[in-house]
């Protein structure tokens, strides 16, 4: 699978399981067993938008693009500038 296909699959699978829509794919890399994709989602919408709560999930897929697991890697305010 192409990286773009893996990224789209990860976002779709995460949305189906979590009920949240992906805002962005923030990273993707191959692992020994397949792929790890980092997906950013809106967890809590607030006013103003700069105070929304976002989360980044690590989504693992096998070589065929099937989901093998996911976990929330971090949670933060939209306006936060901290990088991992």
Residue pairs with C-beta under 8 A, 6 or more apart in sequence:
1 9
1 63
1 64
1 65
3 28
3 35
5 65
6 28
6 35
6 37
6 61
6 65
7 25
7 28
7 37
9 61
9 65
9 67
10 25
10 28
10 35
10 37
10 39
10 59
10 61
10 67
11 22
11 25
11 37
11 39
13 59
13 61
13 67
13 70
14 20
14 22
14 39
14 41
14 57
14 59
14 70
15 21
15 22
15 41
17 67
17 70
18 41
18 57
20 41
20 42
20 43
21 41
21 42
22 39
22 40
22 41
23 40
23 41
23 42
23 54
24 39
24 40
25 37
25 38
25 39
25 40
26 38
26 39
26 40
26 56
27 36
27 37
27 38
28 35
28 36
28 37
28 38
29 35
29 36
31 60
33 60
33 62
33 63
33 68
34 60
34 61
34 62
34 63
34 64
34 65
34 68
35 60
35 61
35 62
35 63
35 65
36 58
36 59
36 60
36 61
37 58
37 59
37 60
37 61
38 56
38 57
38 58
38 59
38 73
39 56
39 57
39 59
40 54
40 55
40 56
40 57
41 54
41 55
41 56
41 57
42 52
42 53
42 54
43 53
43 54
43 55
43 75
44 52
44 53
45 52
46 52
46 53
49 78
50 77
50 78
50 79
51 77
51 78
51 79
52 77
52 78
53 75
53 76
53 77
53 78
54 75
54 76
54 77
54 78
55 72
55 73
55 74
55 75
55 76
56 72
56 73
56 74
56 76
57 70
57 71
57 72
57 73
58 70
58 71
58 73
59 67
59 69
59 70
60 67
60 68
60 69
60 70
61 67
61 68
62 68
73 84
74 84
76 82
